[in-house]
Amino acid sequence: MNRQRMNADIRGARSSRLWIALIIALAFLTGTDLSRAFSSSTEGVLLQPLIDATPQGETLLLDKGQTYVGPAIIAKEITIRSEGEATVTNDSEEPVITILADGVVLQDFIVRNLNKDPKKPAILVQSDRNRLERLRIVAQGGGIYLRDANDNEIRGSRIEGANSANRKEAFSKRGNGIDLHGSSRNLIEDNTIIHMHDGVYVESSNAATVRNNYASDSRYGFHFMFSGQPVLEENIGEGNVTGGMVMGVEGAIVHDNRFDKQTENVNSQGILLFDVHRSEISGNRVDGNRVGLYIENSTENILSDNEVSRNFIGMQMIQSDTNSFRNSAFVGNVIQAQSTESVDNELRGNYWEDIEGLDTNGDGYSDMTYEIDPFFLQVTKDIDAFQVFFQSPGMPFLAQMFQADTSNWLKDLAPKMEPPDWYDIAEVSDNRWFPLTLGVLLLILSITIIYRWGYRKS
């Protein structure tokens, strides 16, 4: 289907060569600047005739400060770049730029997508082995969408929603920053994505590598669905509903990411794993989220060397079996972990800050297990309203009353007595000074108010 469309576009391009040649000839004879010959009287220079006039394998250089007008279709292997702040814009229903040929390179210019339809991207890629580098995209709708496009690279670009000043803008009105569907072996690296629906969305696209990107103020910073063997590594997500979501995936590598401060929604998580199997989740930091790690319907995964710190709930696991948790640190969470309907999981050698352990042989591991009480999850499973009693004074009392058989509880069989070697205690201690200082100041203020307006008046 794509090749048929490409052939049709090529035929259209050939049919237009005659009048393009006439314009070029007239421009040469009259001394008229070629860009002005193709200019739109209202908005700028038309981009499509310049593309059509560029020979295959050559470079179209956009002028610094000039505005070019789309939509434009690239049906041959060329490079388009700017040595300055050239801008390509478009307010039609079509993408600003559509790439149909293989081997196209776009570099160093601004793209403004004025179409407010979130399903319509600024740049649509429907071919292979293209490179999009150092672009700046301001999107009313979507950013860069790949459809049946393989082995492409998107690097060093910034994609930002046009209404980024309005953080309360509905997610339904935003498009995705980078969106892959039916596209394999693509590399997404060193990009910044702000105020989109999903920062990076990957669906039915195998072997995608998403590395060293930053995503904020979006629904999901990074979102993988039904894609085999994706790699999500060295990324940062903060201020999203969920930092990284992996769903319906096998063989994923989620490594060395940092997801902080996903707290503004009742369903906010640092990392969400749903229906994930035989994957490796290691070396990640989830800090200051509502839930650090959320795991559901997932099996045979290895979770190791993760830092789970200062979350409302450190880890929440539901209906997940035969997973392995090792050498991770759970520090400063209001609730370290919750688990229900999850069996045959192996927890060994993790550090739990609130452990009451006993190391009789000095090997650094407690002889006493660390047990995770499922009471609260069981109570709120059928009656959501009971969540208002979270951390209420009576909840521990009720948990003790109904505590019976603990054989099916999730347990760390050999918890560490001290944090792992890789854990940065100094950084955590430094970050704790602010809430401690704030608490002391509030205490002093309260005492002062009581003394001046309470005690003195009495």
Beta strands, then each sheet from edge to edge (+ up, - down):
strand 1: 39-40
strand 2: 44-46
strand 3: 59-62
strand 4: 67-69
strand 5: 72-74
strand 6: 79-82
strand 7: 87-90
strand 8: 97-99
strand 9: 105-107
strand 10: 110-113
strand 11: 121-125
strand 12: 131-133
strand 13: 136-139
strand 14: 142-147
strand 15: 153-155
strand 16: 158-161
strand 17: 178-181
strand 18: 187-189
strand 19: 192-194
strand 20: 198-203
strand 21: 209-211
strand 22: 214-216
strand 23: 220-225
strand 24: 231-233
strand 25: 236-238
strand 26: 242-250
strand 27: 253-255
strand 28: 258-260
strand 29: 269-277
strand 30: 280-282
strand 31: 285-287
strand 32: 291-296
strand 33: 302-304
strand 34: 307-309
strand 35: 313-318
strand 36: 324-326
strand 37: 329-331
strand 38: 335-340
strand 39: 346-348
strand 40: 351-352
strand 41: 370-372
strand 42: 410-412
sheet 1: 1+ 2- 4- 7- 10- 13- 16- 19- 22- 25- 28- 31- 34- 37- 40-
sheet 2: 3+ 6+ 9+ 12+ 15+ 18+ 21+ 24+ 27+ 30+ 33+ 36+ 39+
sheet 3: 5+ 8+ 11+ 14+ 17+ 20+ 23+ 26+ 29+ 32+ 35+ 38+
sheet 4: 41+ 42-
end
